Amino acid sequence: MNKVTAALYFAGMGIHVFRVKENGKTPLNTGWQKEATTDINTLKSWFNSGKYNLGLATGEISKFNAIDVDVKNGVDGRKSLKERYGQIVSQSPILQFKTPTGGYHIPVKWTPETDVSIGSKVCGLDGVDVRGNGGYIVAAPSTRVINGKLVEYEINDPNLPMAEPMGWMKDLLLSHKNKQLDKFNPIQVMRGLSQGERNETLFRYACHLRAFDIDQVLLIEFVLEAARRCTPPFPDDEAMQVIKSAYSYPTHAKKTNKPLTLSEVLS
């Protein structure tokens, strides 16, 4: 498939598509969450030239999560999964994407039970990430420059079905979800986050604050302050995109009849 055909194929599956920088994996615009669309005419205008790479928004908005298995820099996510789950081959062929570095993106159908946010080194597994709410993957036939050569993302067979959240895939997603719920500590966020955890944790922090139905200005102030305390500091514009992403998903707000104290907001 060429890029415009691929964009229309993904949109036909209900997946929201947006533009990624040429031969890269960074969104063209910081407001990619708002830009992502399934509109046919928009996608044709974007990708007819073949210039941009394709980004697929993951999570509830597109009704799929992605298990990102890295194979690079001495890390093999396939080995990590095998050590945890043993045989990880699907009983029937499923849709998969191969990345230019030799890894895989495995799209898995979204369900309310497997409603998760993004996460890296999921369940302590080296080379295994999850792309859910607030995340995205780059999809075929996008290209990257690897060791001076232009290499494509690949799709194994566009006629194959997307994986159902079953077996090891379901266990991985639910384990990731439960760990986030059990160990999320907003106080720790304000003490400063390391580079590898900034995006994911700030997104969860914004969702946590939003669940209290607090004033948006206050939420922004809290998240920006947390972003500035990161090591290195997380840029304000990127933090604002994290906040926008948190507001793009439904929430069951914890209503209150009195002003919230700082300890209540952070608890």
DOFI-621351 format. One line per field, with one value per residue (C-alpha): residue in three letters; x, y, z. Coordinates in steps of 0.2 Angstrom, whole numbers. Example, Ala and Ser with C-alpha at 12.3 -4.5 7.8 and 13.67 -1.06 7.14 Angstrom:
residues 2
aa: c(ALA, SER)
x: c(62, 68)
y: c(-22, -5)
z: c(39, 36)
END
This chain:
residues 267
aa: c(MET, ASN, LYS, VAL, THR, ALA, ALA, LEU, TYR, PHE, ALA, GLY, MET, GLY, ILE, HIS, VAL, PHE, ARG, VAL, LYS, GLU, ASN, GLY, LYS, THR, PRO, LEU, ASN, THR, GLY, TRP, GLN, LYS, GLU, ALA, THR, THR, ASP, ILE, ASN, THR, LEU, LYS, SER, TRP, PHE, ASN, SER, GLY, LYS, TYR, ASN, LEU, GLY, LEU, ALA, THR, GLY, GLU, ILE, SER, LYS, PHE, ASN, ALA, ILE, ASP, VAL, ASP, VAL, LYS, ASN, GLY, VAL, ASP, GLY, ARG, LYS, SER, LEU, LYS, GLU, ARG, TYR, GLY, GLN, ILE, VAL, SER, GLN, SER, PRO, ILE, LEU, GLN, PHE, LYS, THR, PRO, THR, GLY, GLY, TYR, HIS, ILE, PRO, VAL, LYS, TRP, THR, PRO, GLU, THR, ASP, VAL, SER, ILE, GLY, SER, LYS, VAL, CYS, GLY, LEU, ASP, GLY, VAL, ASP, VAL, ARG, GLY, ASN, GLY, GLY, TYR, ILE, VAL, ALA, ALA, PRO, SER, THR, ARG, VAL, ILE, ASN, GLY, LYS, LEU, VAL, GLU, TYR, GLU, ILE, ASN, ASP, PRO, ASN, LEU, PRO, MET, ALA, GLU, PRO, MET, GLY, TRP, MET, LYS, ASP, LEU, LEU, LEU, SER, HIS, LYS, ASN, LYS, GLN, LEU, ASP, LYS, PHE, ASN, PRO, ILE, GLN, VAL, MET, ARG, GLY, LEU, SER, GLN, GLY, GLU, ARG, ASN, GLU, THR, LEU, PHE, ARG, TYR, ALA, CYS, HIS, LEU, ARG, ALA, PHE, ASP, ILE, ASP, GLN, VAL, LEU, LEU, ILE, GLU, PHE, VAL, LEU, GLU, ALA, ALA, ARG, ARG, CYS, THR, PRO, PRO, PHE, PRO, ASP, ASP, GLU, ALA, MET, GLN, VAL, ILE, LYS, SER, ALA, TYR, SER, TYR, PRO, THR, HIS, ALA, LYS, LYS, THR, ASN, LYS, PRO, LEU, THR, LEU, SER, GLU, VAL, LEU, SER)
x: c(0, 6, 3, -14, -21, -14, -21, -39, -37, -33, -47, -59, -55, -60, -42, -38, -23, -11, 4, 22, 38, 45, 56, 54, 43, 39, 22, 22, 12, 12, -7, -8, -21, -33, -27, -30, -44, -54, -60, -57, -54, -42, -32, -31, -25, -12, -4, -7, 11, 18, 29, 23, 24, 8, 4, -10, -18, -19, -32, -50, -51, -46, -52, -35, -20, -3, 10, 27, 41, 58, 72, 87, 102, 105, 87, 75, 57, 53, 65, 57, 40, 45, 53, 37, 24, 33, 25, 19, 14, -5, -16, -22, -13, -16, -12, 6, 18, 36, 47, 63, 74, 67, 54, 35, 19, 5, -12, -25, -43, -48, -61, -67, -58, -41, -43, -25, -13, 4, 18, 37, 46, 29, 29, 48, 50, 64, 60, 41, 30, 11, 3, -14, -23, -12, 0, 3, 13, 20, 13, 17, 22, 31, 50, 65, 83, 93, 112, 111, 97, 79, 69, 50, 38, 29, 12, 11, -6, -19, -33, -29, -39, -33, -29, -42, -37, -34, -21, -4, -9, -24, -13, 0, -12, -22, -5, 0, -17, -17, 1, -3, -18, -9, 7, 3, 9, 5, 16, 31, 27, 30, 47, 53, 53, 67, 67, 61, 45, 40, 27, 18, 17, 13, -2, -8, -6, -16, -30, -29, -31, -45, -55, -57, -67, -55, -53, -44, -32, -27, -24, -13, -3, 0, 5, 17, 25, 27, 35, 47, 53, 57, 76, 78, 63, 49, 45, 30, 23, 24, 16, 2, 0, -1, -15, -24, -23, -30, -45, -48, -54, -70, -69, -80, -76, -76, -89, -87, -98, -84, -67, -53, -38, -21, -19, -36, -31, -14, -21)
y: c(0, 18, 30, 38, 20, 15, 30, 26, 8, 12, 25, 12, 2, 17, 22, 40, 45, 60, 66, 62, 71, 64, 49, 51, 46, 63, 71, 85, 96, 97, 96, 79, 73, 85, 83, 64, 60, 47, 60, 53, 70, 76, 61, 62, 80, 75, 59, 61, 68, 53, 65, 62, 47, 40, 41, 30, 37, 23, 19, 22, 35, 22, 7, -2, -3, -8, -19, -12, -25, -18, -27, -14, -8, -26, -27, -40, -38, -55, -63, -54, -59, -77, -78, -72, -81, -95, -98, -81, -86, -82, -98, -89, -76, -58, -41, -35, -21, -23, -8, -3, -8, -26, -24, -26, -17, -29, -20, -27, -22, -10, -15, -5, -19, -16, 3, 8, 23, 22, 13, 9, -7, -14, -25, -23, -32, -25, -20, -21, -5, -2, 12, 16, 32, 47, 37, 33, 22, 25, 13, 5, 11, 25, 26, 29, 31, 17, 17, 28, 18, 21, 7, 4, 0, -16, -24, -43, -44, -31, -44, -52, -47, -37, -47, -50, -46, -64, -75, -67, -50, -48, -52, -40, -26, -29, -31, -14, -7, -14, -8, 10, 10, 2, 12, 29, 42, 60, 66, 58, 67, 84, 78, 76, 63, 56, 57, 40, 42, 60, 59, 44, 49, 67, 61, 50, 64, 76, 62, 60, 79, 80, 66, 78, 90, 104, 120, 118, 133, 125, 108, 116, 125, 109, 99, 113, 114, 95, 96, 109, 99, 84, 79, 87, 98, 93, 108, 118, 116, 97, 97, 107, 93, 80, 90, 91, 73, 70, 81, 71, 56, 54, 54, 50, 66, 65, 78, 88, 101, 111, 118, 105, 106, 103, 86, 81, 85, 76, 61)
z: c(0, -3, 11, 6, 3, 20, 29, 21, 26, 44, 45, 38, 54, 64, 68, 70, 59, 59, 51, 57, 51, 35, 38, 57, 71, 79, 76, 63, 75, 94, 93, 85, 97, 90, 72, 72, 61, 50, 38, 20, 12, 25, 24, 5, 6, 19, 11, -8, -9, 0, 10, 28, 39, 46, 65, 73, 89, 101, 115, 117, 103, 90, 99, 100, 111, 104, 112, 106, 106, 104, 96, 96, 106, 113, 120, 114, 120, 112, 124, 139, 134, 132, 149, 157, 146, 137, 120, 114, 96, 92, 89, 73, 62, 67, 61, 65, 60, 59, 63, 54, 69, 69, 82, 82, 85, 89, 88, 101, 101, 115, 128, 144, 154, 144, 145, 148, 146, 139, 148, 145, 151, 156, 171, 172, 155, 145, 127, 130, 130, 129, 118, 125, 129, 125, 114, 96, 84, 67, 54, 37, 25, 34, 33, 44, 40, 49, 47, 32, 23, 21, 29, 29, 42, 36, 38, 38, 29, 29, 28, 44, 60, 74, 90, 103, 121, 126, 134, 137, 128, 140, 155, 150, 148, 164, 174, 167, 171, 189, 192, 187, 198, 213, 213, 206, 219, 214, 229, 220, 204, 212, 219, 201, 187, 177, 158, 154, 165, 162, 148, 154, 172, 169, 158, 172, 184, 173, 172, 191, 194, 181, 190, 204, 193, 198, 189, 173, 177, 193, 185, 172, 186, 195, 179, 173, 190, 190, 173, 178, 192, 181, 177, 164, 165, 153, 141, 144, 127, 128, 145, 138, 125, 139, 147, 131, 129, 146, 142, 126, 136, 146, 165, 180, 190, 209, 213, 228, 237, 245, 239, 238, 249, 242, 251, 244, 226, 228, 237)
END
